[in-house]
Amino acid sequence: VFQHMFKAECQFINGTEKVRFVQRYFYNRLQDVMFDSDVGHYVGFTPYGEETARYWNSDPEGMEDTRAAVDTYCRHNYEVFTP
């Protein structure tokens, strides 16, 4: 059985002063692509992941949306994520 999994997380340091957005993509329990807002682009960890990261990084509109997720997803939902 093949399994594809996606995980997005927000990490808050000192409230919303420092926010980090991380997206991870897994295939068969192996992480193949990751986006980290501190890095600012996708990174591939497998041959397929490297190809996918190059493709996603070459899309300026998609990268703009992904980079903006720190504000549109994390900061926007801060009160939902924190107890």
N, C-alpha and C positions, 0 to 999 in steps of 0.2 A: 504494500500500500504506500503510495506516494502522498506526502503531506506538504502543503504550502501554508506558511503562517506569516502573518504580518503583526508587528507590535509597534505602537507609538507611545512614547512616554514624555512627560514633562518633569524636569527637575528644577525645584525652586530653592534658591539660596537667599536667605535674608528677605523673605517675602517675594515680591516681584522685582527686586533690585537686580538680581542675576537669575536669568531663566535660560534653561538649556532644553532644546527639543531634540529628541532622538527617535528615528524610525529604523526599524530592523526588519529584514525580510529573511525568512528561513525556508529551506527546502530539505526535506528528510532530516530534520533536526540539526541541520548545518546552516549557520548564518552565511548568506552569500552576498548580501548588499546591506549597507548601512548609511544613513544620513545623520550627521551630527551638526547641529547649528553652530557649534564652536568651530568646526572645520569649515562648514559652508558649502560642502558638496558631497555627493555620494561616493562611497568607497566600496570597491568590490573585493571579496575575499576568496572567490573561486573563479575559474575561467569564465563561467557563465555570468557570475556576479560582476566581474570586471567589464564584460561586454555591456551588460545592462547599465552599470554605473556610467560608462562612457556615453551611452545613448541618452540617459536621463539628464546627465550634466550638459549635454549639447542642446537642450531645449530651454531657451532663455525664459519663456513664460512659465514653464513648469518649475524651473528653479526659483523664480521670483515667488511663486505661490508657496513652495516648500520652505524657503527662507522666511517668508512672512508668517509661517505657522507659529513661530514663537509668540507673536502678538495675537493672531487670529484664533489660534487654538489654545495655547497655554495661558497667556495672560488673560484672555477673554474668559476662560473657565477656571480661573484661580480659586474662586470661592467654592466652586463645585469640588475641586480636587482636594482642598485642604479641609480638615475637620473643624 
